[in-house]
């Protein structure tokens, strides 16, 4: 036997944590789907707000004022 051999001790709790740290492919897919869904919601919200603002502005400028309002 050699004199200076090193032995690494791995505790049971450390071994189970190392296995759990690797995310599964399904977890990655779900995370990606959540991100895509989130961005789609942002885009939809932005587009709807822009449409509503544009519609309100057009209605404000195109409606002729009544004689009593002037």
Protein Blocks (a to p, Z undefined) as FASTA:
>chain_A
ZZkbccddddfklmmmmmmmpccfklmmmmmmmmmmmmmmmmmmmmmmmmmmmmmmmmmm
mpccdfklZZ
